[in-house]
Amino acid sequence: MTQNDGTAHFKAAILEILDETFDMHHGIFLDRGDSLFITLATVSAAEASRPVSATCASIAAQVNHTTCYLDDLRTELETGQEIENIDWKEAWTIGPVNDEEWSALVRGLRESADATTDLLKGIEAWEEDAAYGAVSIAVHTAYHLGEIRQALCTIKNHP
């Protein structure tokens, strides 16, 4: 296998993993129906607003944080410059949301996910920053998908 073959395999793998994370089951690591946007389509604004406990974030905050992370990493990949002084606390400070606000949060995540995926599809030279950035995006988003799915287990099973 040449280095170009390895690069092509990496690119195909990371894009398929992100596709499964965001939208479509490929049998890589999720069960059918567990992708992020399929999961979020089942969540009401009231459910998204409800923290699992006093020390846990709401699903709305999880979505907002994930969007901010995608936006910031995408900006770093586009510019080649590390963003300094990111206020991660701000990404978590979102209160209860109504139906319109919840729809806007999910729509914003959709736009960010699509823009990030499009950027990664366009990368030809997978230098260190791009590779680490792509893996970080996949792992971080999958982590928050897990947090959201765990929160739903509690929220949907308790009145």
Chimera marker file (.cmm) of the C-alpha trace (Angstrom):
<marker_set name="trace">
<marker id="1" x="0.000" y="0.000" z="0.000" r="1" g="1" b="0" radius="0.5"/>
<marker id="2" x="1.358" y="3.407" z="-0.928" r="1" g="1" b="0" radius="0.5"/>
<marker id="3" x="1.076" y="6.502" z="1.183" r="1" g="1" b="0" radius="0.5"/>
<marker id="4" x="-1.561" y="7.820" z="-1.241" r="1" g="1" b="0" radius="0.5"/>
<marker id="5" x="-3.587" y="4.621" z="-0.761" r="1" g="1" b="0" radius="0.5"/>
<marker id="6" x="-3.333" y="5.067" z="3.023" r="1" g="1" b="0" radius="0.5"/>
<marker id="7" x="-4.455" y="8.668" z="2.749" r="1" g="1" b="0" radius="0.5"/>
<marker id="8" x="-7.406" y="7.699" z="0.575" r="1" g="1" b="0" radius="0.5"/>
<marker id="9" x="-8.383" y="4.953" z="3.028" r="1" g="1" b="0" radius="0.5"/>
<marker id="10" x="-8.124" y="7.356" z="5.980" r="1" g="1" b="0" radius="0.5"/>
<marker id="11" x="-10.261" y="9.959" z="4.227" r="1" g="1" b="0" radius="0.5"/>
<marker id="12" x="-12.900" y="7.400" z="3.246" r="1" g="1" b="0" radius="0.5"/>
<marker id="13" x="-12.960" y="5.952" z="6.777" r="1" g="1" b="0" radius="0.5"/>
<marker id="14" x="-13.261" y="9.255" z="8.603" r="1" g="1" b="0" radius="0.5"/>
<marker id="15" x="-16.014" y="10.464" z="6.256" r="1" g="1" b="0" radius="0.5"/>
<marker id="16" x="-17.975" y="7.221" z="6.655" r="1" g="1" b="0" radius="0.5"/>
<marker id="17" x="-17.600" y="7.369" z="10.438" r="1" g="1" b="0" radius="0.5"/>
<marker id="18" x="-18.865" y="10.965" z="10.444" r="1" g="1" b="0" radius="0.5"/>
<marker id="19" x="-21.753" y="10.014" z="8.159" r="1" g="1" b="0" radius="0.5"/>
<marker id="20" x="-22.739" y="7.270" z="10.597" r="1" g="1" b="0" radius="0.5"/>
<marker id="21" x="-22.349" y="9.616" z="13.561" r="1" g="1" b="0" radius="0.5"/>
<marker id="22" x="-24.510" y="12.307" z="11.972" r="1" g="1" b="0" radius="0.5"/>
<marker id="23" x="-26.970" y="10.505" z="9.743" r="1" g="1" b="0" radius="0.5"/>
<marker id="24" x="-26.784" y="7.011" z="8.338" r="1" g="1" b="0" radius="0.5"/>
<marker id="25" x="-26.139" y="3.574" z="9.774" r="1" g="1" b="0" radius="0.5"/>
<marker id="26" x="-23.167" y="1.844" z="8.132" r="1" g="1" b="0" radius="0.5"/>
<marker id="27" x="-22.664" y="-0.824" z="10.787" r="1" g="1" b="0" radius="0.5"/>
<marker id="28" x="-19.358" y="0.659" z="11.954" r="1" g="1" b="0" radius="0.5"/>
<marker id="29" x="-20.205" y="1.488" z="15.563" r="1" g="1" b="0" radius="0.5"/>
<marker id="30" x="-23.866" y="2.442" z="15.940" r="1" g="1" b="0" radius="0.5"/>
<marker id="31" x="-27.074" y="0.479" z="15.830" r="1" g="1" b="0" radius="0.5"/>
<marker id="32" x="-29.747" y="1.440" z="13.302" r="1" g="1" b="0" radius="0.5"/>
<marker id="33" x="-31.608" y="4.548" z="14.372" r="1" g="1" b="0" radius="0.5"/>
<marker id="34" x="-28.893" y="5.770" z="16.732" r="1" g="1" b="0" radius="0.5"/>
<marker id="35" x="-27.279" y="8.475" z="14.566" r="1" g="1" b="0" radius="0.5"/>
<marker id="36" x="-27.281" y="12.018" z="15.905" r="1" g="1" b="0" radius="0.5"/>
<marker id="37" x="-29.927" y="13.639" z="13.731" r="1" g="1" b="0" radius="0.5"/>
<marker id="38" x="-32.208" y="10.600" z="13.885" r="1" g="1" b="0" radius="0.5"/>
<marker id="39" x="-31.902" y="10.762" z="17.674" r="1" g="1" b="0" radius="0.5"/>
<marker id="40" x="-32.495" y="14.519" z="17.849" r="1" g="1" b="0" radius="0.5"/>
<marker id="41" x="-35.635" y="14.190" z="15.693" r="1" g="1" b="0" radius="0.5"/>
<marker id="42" x="-37.236" y="12.312" z="18.600" r="1" g="1" b="0" radius="0.5"/>
<marker id="43" x="-36.484" y="15.022" z="21.171" r="1" g="1" b="0" radius="0.5"/>
<marker id="44" x="-38.988" y="17.727" z="22.085" r="1" g="1" b="0" radius="0.5"/>
<marker id="45" x="-37.985" y="21.190" z="23.252" r="1" g="1" b="0" radius="0.5"/>
<marker id="46" x="-39.151" y="20.309" z="26.760" r="1" g="1" b="0" radius="0.5"/>
<marker id="47" x="-36.993" y="17.172" z="26.786" r="1" g="1" b="0" radius="0.5"/>
<marker id="48" x="-34.022" y="19.071" z="25.333" r="1" g="1" b="0" radius="0.5"/>
<marker id="49" x="-34.350" y="21.643" z="28.112" r="1" g="1" b="0" radius="0.5"/>
<marker id="50" x="-34.337" y="19.178" z="30.979" r="1" g="1" b="0" radius="0.5"/>
<marker id="51" x="-30.973" y="18.392" z="32.607" r="1" g="1" b="0" radius="0.5"/>
<marker id="52" x="-30.598" y="14.804" z="33.758" r="1" g="1" b="0" radius="0.5"/>
<marker id="53" x="-29.415" y="16.035" z="37.167" r="1" g="1" b="0" radius="0.5"/>
<marker id="54" x="-28.364" y="19.217" z="38.922" r="1" g="1" b="0" radius="0.5"/>
<marker id="55" x="-24.777" y="18.722" z="37.741" r="1" g="1" b="0" radius="0.5"/>
<marker id="56" x="-25.477" y="17.563" z="34.167" r="1" g="1" b="0" radius="0.5"/>
<marker id="57" x="-26.088" y="19.601" z="31.031" r="1" g="1" b="0" radius="0.5"/>
<marker id="58" x="-29.329" y="19.545" z="29.120" r="1" g="1" b="0" radius="0.5"/>
<marker id="59" x="-29.541" y="18.056" z="25.644" r="1" g="1" b="0" radius="0.5"/>
<marker id="60" x="-29.924" y="21.605" z="24.305" r="1" g="1" b="0" radius="0.5"/>
<marker id="61" x="-26.587" y="22.495" z="25.922" r="1" g="1" b="0" radius="0.5"/>
<marker id="62" x="-25.007" y="19.321" z="24.487" r="1" g="1" b="0" radius="0.5"/>
<marker id="63" x="-26.183" y="20.323" z="21.005" r="1" g="1" b="0" radius="0.5"/>
<marker id="64" x="-24.991" y="23.908" z="21.434" r="1" g="1" b="0" radius="0.5"/>
<marker id="65" x="-21.583" y="22.780" z="22.691" r="1" g="1" b="0" radius="0.5"/>
<marker id="66" x="-21.177" y="20.264" z="19.845" r="1" g="1" b="0" radius="0.5"/>
<marker id="67" x="-22.029" y="22.954" z="17.293" r="1" g="1" b="0" radius="0.5"/>
<marker id="68" x="-19.483" y="25.345" z="18.818" r="1" g="1" b="0" radius="0.5"/>
<marker id="69" x="-16.824" y="22.619" z="18.792" r="1" g="1" b="0" radius="0.5"/>
<marker id="70" x="-17.476" y="21.806" z="15.126" r="1" g="1" b="0" radius="0.5"/>
<marker id="71" x="-17.430" y="25.487" z="14.191" r="1" g="1" b="0" radius="0.5"/>
<marker id="72" x="-14.193" y="26.178" z="16.054" r="1" g="1" b="0" radius="0.5"/>
<marker id="73" x="-12.332" y="23.128" z="14.739" r="1" g="1" b="0" radius="0.5"/>
<marker id="74" x="-13.557" y="23.824" z="11.212" r="1" g="1" b="0" radius="0.5"/>
<marker id="75" x="-12.276" y="27.404" z="11.486" r="1" g="1" b="0" radius="0.5"/>
<marker id="76" x="-8.901" y="26.111" z="12.676" r="1" g="1" b="0" radius="0.5"/>
<marker id="77" x="-8.727" y="23.692" z="9.739" r="1" g="1" b="0" radius="0.5"/>
<marker id="78" x="-9.739" y="26.402" z="7.252" r="1" g="1" b="0" radius="0.5"/>
<marker id="79" x="-7.279" y="28.990" z="8.542" r="1" g="1" b="0" radius="0.5"/>
<marker id="80" x="-4.470" y="26.789" z="9.811" r="1" g="1" b="0" radius="0.5"/>
<marker id="81" x="-4.461" y="28.894" z="12.965" r="1" g="1" b="0" radius="0.5"/>
<marker id="82" x="-5.359" y="27.694" z="16.440" r="1" g="1" b="0" radius="0.5"/>
<marker id="83" x="-8.166" y="29.688" z="18.015" r="1" g="1" b="0" radius="0.5"/>
<marker id="84" x="-7.039" y="31.049" z="21.347" r="1" g="1" b="0" radius="0.5"/>
<marker id="85" x="-9.191" y="31.820" z="24.357" r="1" g="1" b="0" radius="0.5"/>
<marker id="86" x="-12.234" y="29.776" z="23.393" r="1" g="1" b="0" radius="0.5"/>
<marker id="87" x="-14.925" y="30.269" z="26.014" r="1" g="1" b="0" radius="0.5"/>
<marker id="88" x="-16.132" y="26.678" z="26.379" r="1" g="1" b="0" radius="0.5"/>
<marker id="89" x="-18.198" y="27.642" z="29.422" r="1" g="1" b="0" radius="0.5"/>
<marker id="90" x="-20.250" y="29.932" z="27.195" r="1" g="1" b="0" radius="0.5"/>
<marker id="91" x="-21.093" y="27.013" z="24.902" r="1" g="1" b="0" radius="0.5"/>
<marker id="92" x="-22.720" y="25.238" z="27.845" r="1" g="1" b="0" radius="0.5"/>
<marker id="93" x="-24.730" y="28.197" z="29.174" r="1" g="1" b="0" radius="0.5"/>
<marker id="94" x="-28.005" y="27.702" z="27.407" r="1" g="1" b="0" radius="0.5"/>
<marker id="95" x="-31.184" y="27.636" z="29.370" r="1" g="1" b="0" radius="0.5"/>
<marker id="96" x="-34.501" y="26.032" z="28.613" r="1" g="1" b="0" radius="0.5"/>
<marker id="97" x="-35.552" y="26.307" z="24.960" r="1" g="1" b="0" radius="0.5"/>
<marker id="98" x="-38.934" y="26.634" z="23.323" r="1" g="1" b="0" radius="0.5"/>
<marker id="99" x="-39.905" y="24.831" z="20.106" r="1" g="1" b="0" radius="0.5"/>
<marker id="100" x="-38.492" y="27.534" z="17.824" r="1" g="1" b="0" radius="0.5"/>
<marker id="101" x="-35.221" y="27.782" z="19.749" r="1" g="1" b="0" radius="0.5"/>
<marker id="102" x="-34.823" y="23.998" z="19.787" r="1" g="1" b="0" radius="0.5"/>
<marker id="103" x="-35.445" y="23.822" z="16.038" r="1" g="1" b="0" radius="0.5"/>
<marker id="104" x="-32.873" y="26.575" z="15.504" r="1" g="1" b="0" radius="0.5"/>
<marker id="105" x="-30.293" y="24.737" z="17.639" r="1" g="1" b="0" radius="0.5"/>
<marker id="106" x="-30.754" y="21.497" z="15.690" r="1" g="1" b="0" radius="0.5"/>
<marker id="107" x="-30.715" y="23.399" z="12.387" r="1" g="1" b="0" radius="0.5"/>
<marker id="108" x="-27.493" y="25.144" z="13.431" r="1" g="1" b="0" radius="0.5"/>
<marker id="109" x="-25.911" y="21.798" z="14.275" r="1" g="1" b="0" radius="0.5"/>
<marker id="110" x="-27.048" y="20.420" z="10.898" r="1" g="1" b="0" radius="0.5"/>
<marker id="111" x="-25.467" y="23.370" z="9.075" r="1" g="1" b="0" radius="0.5"/>
<marker id="112" x="-22.252" y="23.018" z="11.059" r="1" g="1" b="0" radius="0.5"/>
<marker id="113" x="-22.092" y="19.259" z="10.491" r="1" g="1" b="0" radius="0.5"/>
<marker id="114" x="-22.648" y="19.700" z="6.749" r="1" g="1" b="0" radius="0.5"/>
<marker id="115" x="-20.059" y="22.482" z="6.462" r="1" g="1" b="0" radius="0.5"/>
<marker id="116" x="-17.535" y="20.438" z="8.442" r="1" g="1" b="0" radius="0.5"/>
<marker id="117" x="-18.125" y="17.326" z="6.340" r="1" g="1" b="0" radius="0.5"/>
<marker id="118" x="-17.840" y="19.365" z="3.128" r="1" g="1" b="0" radius="0.5"/>
<marker id="119" x="-14.552" y="20.840" z="4.331" r="1" g="1" b="0" radius="0.5"/>
<marker id="120" x="-13.157" y="17.397" z="5.159" r="1" g="1" b="0" radius="0.5"/>
<marker id="121" x="-14.291" y="16.027" z="1.779" r="1" g="1" b="0" radius="0.5"/>
<marker id="122" x="-12.249" y="18.761" z="0.102" r="1" g="1" b="0" radius="0.5"/>
<marker id="123" x="-8.995" y="18.049" z="1.911" r="1" g="1" b="0" radius="0.5"/>
<marker id="124" x="-6.468" y="16.440" z="-0.417" r="1" g="1" b="0" radius="0.5"/>
<marker id="125" x="-3.301" y="16.675" z="1.658" r="1" g="1" b="0" radius="0.5"/>
<marker id="126" x="-4.022" y="15.077" z="5.016" r="1" g="1" b="0" radius="0.5"/>
<marker id="127" x="-1.338" y="16.818" z="7.014" r="1" g="1" b="0" radius="0.5"/>
<marker id="128" x="-1.062" y="16.270" z="10.756" r="1" g="1" b="0" radius="0.5"/>
<marker id="129" x="-3.461" y="19.068" z="11.739" r="1" g="1" b="0" radius="0.5"/>
<marker id="130" x="-6.150" y="17.893" z="9.333" r="1" g="1" b="0" radius="0.5"/>
<marker id="131" x="-5.877" y="14.266" z="10.443" r="1" g="1" b="0" radius="0.5"/>
<marker id="132" x="-5.963" y="15.107" z="14.149" r="1" g="1" b="0" radius="0.5"/>
<marker id="133" x="-8.770" y="17.610" z="13.575" r="1" g="1" b="0" radius="0.5"/>
<marker id="134" x="-10.896" y="15.091" z="11.675" r="1" g="1" b="0" radius="0.5"/>
<marker id="135" x="-10.386" y="12.376" z="14.289" r="1" g="1" b="0" radius="0.5"/>
<marker id="136" x="-11.103" y="14.850" z="17.092" r="1" g="1" b="0" radius="0.5"/>
<marker id="137" x="-14.326" y="15.920" z="15.392" r="1" g="1" b="0" radius="0.5"/>
<marker id="138" x="-15.465" y="12.312" z="14.987" r="1" g="1" b="0" radius="0.5"/>
<marker id="139" x="-14.586" y="11.240" z="18.526" r="1" g="1" b="0" radius="0.5"/>
<marker id="140" x="-15.937" y="14.369" z="20.199" r="1" g="1" b="0" radius="0.5"/>
<marker id="141" x="-19.222" y="14.273" z="18.305" r="1" g="1" b="0" radius="0.5"/>
<marker id="142" x="-19.676" y="10.546" z="18.986" r="1" g="1" b="0" radius="0.5"/>
<marker id="143" x="-19.025" y="11.184" z="22.683" r="1" g="1" b="0" radius="0.5"/>
<marker id="144" x="-21.770" y="13.819" z="22.843" r="1" g="1" b="0" radius="0.5"/>
<marker id="145" x="-24.121" y="11.594" z="20.859" r="1" g="1" b="0" radius="0.5"/>
<marker id="146" x="-23.601" y="9.016" z="23.625" r="1" g="1" b="0" radius="0.5"/>
<marker id="147" x="-24.263" y="11.640" z="26.303" r="1" g="1" b="0" radius="0.5"/>
<marker id="148" x="-27.479" y="12.672" z="24.541" r="1" g="1" b="0" radius="0.5"/>
<marker id="149" x="-28.661" y="9.077" z="24.154" r="1" g="1" b="0" radius="0.5"/>
<marker id="150" x="-27.919" y="8.346" z="27.829" r="1" g="1" b="0" radius="0.5"/>
<marker id="151" x="-29.778" y="11.496" z="28.886" r="1" g="1" b="0" radius="0.5"/>
<marker id="152" x="-32.780" y="10.379" z="26.833" r="1" g="1" b="0" radius="0.5"/>
<marker id="153" x="-32.836" y="7.050" z="28.674" r="1" g="1" b="0" radius="0.5"/>
<marker id="154" x="-33.393" y="8.973" z="31.885" r="1" g="1" b="0" radius="0.5"/>
<marker id="155" x="-35.613" y="11.765" z="30.557" r="1" g="1" b="0" radius="0.5"/>
<marker id="156" x="-38.012" y="9.575" z="28.588" r="1" g="1" b="0" radius="0.5"/>
<marker id="157" x="-38.375" y="7.031" z="31.400" r="1" g="1" b="0" radius="0.5"/>
<marker id="158" x="-39.159" y="9.555" z="34.155" r="1" g="1" b="0" radius="0.5"/>
<marker id="159" x="-42.176" y="11.849" z="34.240" r="1" g="1" b="0" radius="0.5"/>
<link id1="1" id2="2" r="1" g="1" b="0" radius="0.2"/>
<link id1="2" id2="3" r="1" g="1" b="0" radius="0.2"/>
<link id1="3" id2="4" r="1" g="1" b="0" radius="0.2"/>
<link id1="4" id2="5" r="1" g="1" b="0" radius="0.2"/>
<link id1="5" id2="6" r="1" g="1" b="0" radius="0.2"/>
<link id1="6" id2="7" r="1" g="1" b="0" radius="0.2"/>
<link id1="7" id2="8" r="1" g="1" b="0" radius="0.2"/>
<link id1="8" id2="9" r="1" g="1" b="0" radius="0.2"/>
<link id1="9" id2="10" r="1" g="1" b="0" radius="0.2"/>
<link id1="10" id2="11" r="1" g="1" b="0" radius="0.2"/>
<link id1="11" id2="12" r="1" g="1" b="0" radius="0.2"/>
<link id1="12" id2="13" r="1" g="1" b="0" radius="0.2"/>
<link id1="13" id2="14" r="1" g="1" b="0" radius="0.2"/>
<link id1="14" id2="15" r="1" g="1" b="0" radius="0.2"/>
<link id1="15" id2="16" r="1" g="1" b="0" radius="0.2"/>
<link id1="16" id2="17" r="1" g="1" b="0" radius="0.2"/>
<link id1="17" id2="18" r="1" g="1" b="0" radius="0.2"/>
<link id1="18" id2="19" r="1" g="1" b="0" radius="0.2"/>
<link id1="19" id2="20" r="1" g="1" b="0" radius="0.2"/>
<link id1="20" id2="21" r="1" g="1" b="0" radius="0.2"/>
<link id1="21" id2="22" r="1" g="1" b="0" radius="0.2"/>
<link id1="22" id2="23" r="1" g="1" b="0" radius="0.2"/>
<link id1="23" id2="24" r="1" g="1" b="0" radius="0.2"/>
<link id1="24" id2="25" r="1" g="1" b="0" radius="0.2"/>
<link id1="25" id2="26" r="1" g="1" b="0" radius="0.2"/>
<link id1="26" id2="27" r="1" g="1" b="0" radius="0.2"/>
<link id1="27" id2="28" r="1" g="1" b="0" radius="0.2"/>
<link id1="28" id2="29" r="1" g="1" b="0" radius="0.2"/>
<link id1="29" id2="30" r="1" g="1" b="0" radius="0.2"/>
<link id1="30" id2="31" r="1" g="1" b="0" radius="0.2"/>
<link id1="31" id2="32" r="1" g="1" b="0" radius="0.2"/>
<link id1="32" id2="33" r="1" g="1" b="0" radius="0.2"/>
<link id1="33" id2="34" r="1" g="1" b="0" radius="0.2"/>
<link id1="34" id2="35" r="1" g="1" b="0" radius="0.2"/>
<link id1="35" id2="36" r="1" g="1" b="0" radius="0.2"/>
<link id1="36" id2="37" r="1" g="1" b="0" radius="0.2"/>
<link id1="37" id2="38" r="1" g="1" b="0" radius="0.2"/>
<link id1="38" id2="39" r="1" g="1" b="0" radius="0.2"/>
<link id1="39" id2="40" r="1" g="1" b="0" radius="0.2"/>
<link id1="40" id2="41" r="1" g="1" b="0" radius="0.2"/>
<link id1="41" id2="42" r="1" g="1" b="0" radius="0.2"/>
<link id1="42" id2="43" r="1" g="1" b="0" radius="0.2"/>
<link id1="43" id2="44" r="1" g="1" b="0" radius="0.2"/>
<link id1="44" id2="45" r="1" g="1" b="0" radius="0.2"/>
<link id1="45" id2="46" r="1" g="1" b="0" radius="0.2"/>
<link id1="46" id2="47" r="1" g="1" b="0" radius="0.2"/>
<link id1="47" id2="48" r="1" g="1" b="0" radius="0.2"/>
<link id1="48" id2="49" r="1" g="1" b="0" radius="0.2"/>
<link id1="49" id2="50" r="1" g="1" b="0" radius="0.2"/>
<link id1="50" id2="51" r="1" g="1" b="0" radius="0.2"/>
<link id1="51" id2="52" r="1" g="1" b="0" radius="0.2"/>
<link id1="52" id2="53" r="1" g="1" b="0" radius="0.2"/>
<link id1="53" id2="54" r="1" g="1" b="0" radius="0.2"/>
<link id1="54" id2="55" r="1" g="1" b="0" radius="0.2"/>
<link id1="55" id2="56" r="1" g="1" b="0" radius="0.2"/>
<link id1="56" id2="57" r="1" g="1" b="0" radius="0.2"/>
<link id1="57" id2="58" r="1" g="1" b="0" radius="0.2"/>
<link id1="58" id2="59" r="1" g="1" b="0" radius="0.2"/>
<link id1="59" id2="60" r="1" g="1" b="0" radius="0.2"/>
<link id1="60" id2="61" r="1" g="1" b="0" radius="0.2"/>
<link id1="61" id2="62" r="1" g="1" b="0" radius="0.2"/>
<link id1="62" id2="63" r="1" g="1" b="0" radius="0.2"/>
<link id1="63" id2="64" r="1" g="1" b="0" radius="0.2"/>
<link id1="64" id2="65" r="1" g="1" b="0" radius="0.2"/>
<link id1="65" id2="66" r="1" g="1" b="0" radius="0.2"/>
<link id1="66" id2="67" r="1" g="1" b="0" radius="0.2"/>
<link id1="67" id2="68" r="1" g="1" b="0" radius="0.2"/>
<link id1="68" id2="69" r="1" g="1" b="0" radius="0.2"/>
<link id1="69" id2="70" r="1" g="1" b="0" radius="0.2"/>
<link id1="70" id2="71" r="1" g="1" b="0" radius="0.2"/>
<link id1="71" id2="72" r="1" g="1" b="0" radius="0.2"/>
<link id1="72" id2="73" r="1" g="1" b="0" radius="0.2"/>
<link id1="73" id2="74" r="1" g="1" b="0" radius="0.2"/>
<link id1="74" id2="75" r="1" g="1" b="0" radius="0.2"/>
<link id1="75" id2="76" r="1" g="1" b="0" radius="0.2"/>
<link id1="76" id2="77" r="1" g="1" b="0" radius="0.2"/>
<link id1="77" id2="78" r="1" g="1" b="0" radius="0.2"/>
<link id1="78" id2="79" r="1" g="1" b="0" radius="0.2"/>
<link id1="79" id2="80" r="1" g="1" b="0" radius="0.2"/>
<link id1="80" id2="81" r="1" g="1" b="0" radius="0.2"/>
<link id1="81" id2="82" r="1" g="1" b="0" radius="0.2"/>
<link id1="82" id2="83" r="1" g="1" b="0" radius="0.2"/>
<link id1="83" id2="84" r="1" g="1" b="0" radius="0.2"/>
<link id1="84" id2="85" r="1" g="1" b="0" radius="0.2"/>
<link id1="85" id2="86" r="1" g="1" b="0" radius="0.2"/>
<link id1="86" id2="87" r="1" g="1" b="0" radius="0.2"/>
<link id1="87" id2="88" r="1" g="1" b="0" radius="0.2"/>
<link id1="88" id2="89" r="1" g="1" b="0" radius="0.2"/>
<link id1="89" id2="90" r="1" g="1" b="0" radius="0.2"/>
<link id1="90" id2="91" r="1" g="1" b="0" radius="0.2"/>
<link id1="91" id2="92" r="1" g="1" b="0" radius="0.2"/>
<link id1="92" id2="93" r="1" g="1" b="0" radius="0.2"/>
<link id1="93" id2="94" r="1" g="1" b="0" radius="0.2"/>
<link id1="94" id2="95" r="1" g="1" b="0" radius="0.2"/>
<link id1="95" id2="96" r="1" g="1" b="0" radius="0.2"/>
<link id1="96" id2="97" r="1" g="1" b="0" radius="0.2"/>
<link id1="97" id2="98" r="1" g="1" b="0" radius="0.2"/>
<link id1="98" id2="99" r="1" g="1" b="0" radius="0.2"/>
<link id1="99" id2="100" r="1" g="1" b="0" radius="0.2"/>
<link id1="100" id2="101" r="1" g="1" b="0" radius="0.2"/>
<link id1="101" id2="102" r="1" g="1" b="0" radius="0.2"/>
<link id1="102" id2="103" r="1" g="1" b="0" radius="0.2"/>
<link id1="103" id2="104" r="1" g="1" b="0" radius="0.2"/>
<link id1="104" id2="105" r="1" g="1" b="0" radius="0.2"/>
<link id1="105" id2="106" r="1" g="1" b="0" radius="0.2"/>
<link id1="106" id2="107" r="1" g="1" b="0" radius="0.2"/>
<link id1="107" id2="108" r="1" g="1" b="0" radius="0.2"/>
<link id1="108" id2="109" r="1" g="1" b="0" radius="0.2"/>
<link id1="109" id2="110" r="1" g="1" b="0" radius="0.2"/>
<link id1="110" id2="111" r="1" g="1" b="0" radius="0.2"/>
<link id1="111" id2="112" r="1" g="1" b="0" radius="0.2"/>
<link id1="112" id2="113" r="1" g="1" b="0" radius="0.2"/>
<link id1="113" id2="114" r="1" g="1" b="0" radius="0.2"/>
<link id1="114" id2="115" r="1" g="1" b="0" radius="0.2"/>
<link id1="115" id2="116" r="1" g="1" b="0" radius="0.2"/>
<link id1="116" id2="117" r="1" g="1" b="0" radius="0.2"/>
<link id1="117" id2="118" r="1" g="1" b="0" radius="0.2"/>
<link id1="118" id2="119" r="1" g="1" b="0" radius="0.2"/>
<link id1="119" id2="120" r="1" g="1" b="0" radius="0.2"/>
<link id1="120" id2="121" r="1" g="1" b="0" radius="0.2"/>
<link id1="121" id2="122" r="1" g="1" b="0" radius="0.2"/>
<link id1="122" id2="123" r="1" g="1" b="0" radius="0.2"/>
<link id1="123" id2="124" r="1" g="1" b="0" radius="0.2"/>
<link id1="124" id2="125" r="1" g="1" b="0" radius="0.2"/>
<link id1="125" id2="126" r="1" g="1" b="0" radius="0.2"/>
<link id1="126" id2="127" r="1" g="1" b="0" radius="0.2"/>
<link id1="127" id2="128" r="1" g="1" b="0" radius="0.2"/>
<link id1="128" id2="129" r="1" g="1" b="0" radius="0.2"/>
<link id1="129" id2="130" r="1" g="1" b="0" radius="0.2"/>
<link id1="130" id2="131" r="1" g="1" b="0" radius="0.2"/>
<link id1="131" id2="132" r="1" g="1" b="0" radius="0.2"/>
<link id1="132" id2="133" r="1" g="1" b="0" radius="0.2"/>
<link id1="133" id2="134" r="1" g="1" b="0" radius="0.2"/>
<link id1="134" id2="135" r="1" g="1" b="0" radius="0.2"/>
<link id1="135" id2="136" r="1" g="1" b="0" radius="0.2"/>
<link id1="136" id2="137" r="1" g="1" b="0" radius="0.2"/>
<link id1="137" id2="138" r="1" g="1" b="0" radius="0.2"/>
<link id1="138" id2="139" r="1" g="1" b="0" radius="0.2"/>
<link id1="139" id2="140" r="1" g="1" b="0" radius="0.2"/>
<link id1="140" id2="141" r="1" g="1" b="0" radius="0.2"/>
<link id1="141" id2="142" r="1" g="1" b="0" radius="0.2"/>
<link id1="142" id2="143" r="1" g="1" b="0" radius="0.2"/>
<link id1="143" id2="144" r="1" g="1" b="0" radius="0.2"/>
<link id1="144" id2="145" r="1" g="1" b="0" radius="0.2"/>
<link id1="145" id2="146" r="1" g="1" b="0" radius="0.2"/>
<link id1="146" id2="147" r="1" g="1" b="0" radius="0.2"/>
<link id1="147" id2="148" r="1" g="1" b="0" radius="0.2"/>
<link id1="148" id2="149" r="1" g="1" b="0" radius="0.2"/>
<link id1="149" id2="150" r="1" g="1" b="0" radius="0.2"/>
<link id1="150" id2="151" r="1" g="1" b="0" radius="0.2"/>
<link id1="151" id2="152" r="1" g="1" b="0" radius="0.2"/>
<link id1="152" id2="153" r="1" g="1" b="0" radius="0.2"/>
<link id1="153" id2="154" r="1" g="1" b="0" radius="0.2"/>
<link id1="154" id2="155" r="1" g="1" b="0" radius="0.2"/>
<link id1="155" id2="156" r="1" g="1" b="0" radius="0.2"/>
<link id1="156" id2="157" r="1" g="1" b="0" radius="0.2"/>
<link id1="157" id2="158" r="1" g="1" b="0" radius="0.2"/>
<link id1="158" id2="159" r="1" g="1" b="0" radius="0.2"/>
</marker_set>
